[in-house]
């Protein structure tokens, strides 16, 4: 079992986090692209614990590009 705690408020992150879509696009340095991203937030105080590319949006973008032949 994960016994992680929020670095801001100390709440246990053992069972869940809030996953929120980021309105702005995340970019990868040097790639010239912009991608949808999500943030992982503490369920107690909503502090951001981490950010990553949105795997579902990335998958959909890839599928659409493949259908177009790009």
Secondary structure, DSSP 8 states (H G I E B T S, - for coil): ----B-TTT--B-SS--EEEEEEEEEE-TTT--EEEEEEEE-TTT--EEEEEE-HHHHHHHHHHHHHHT-
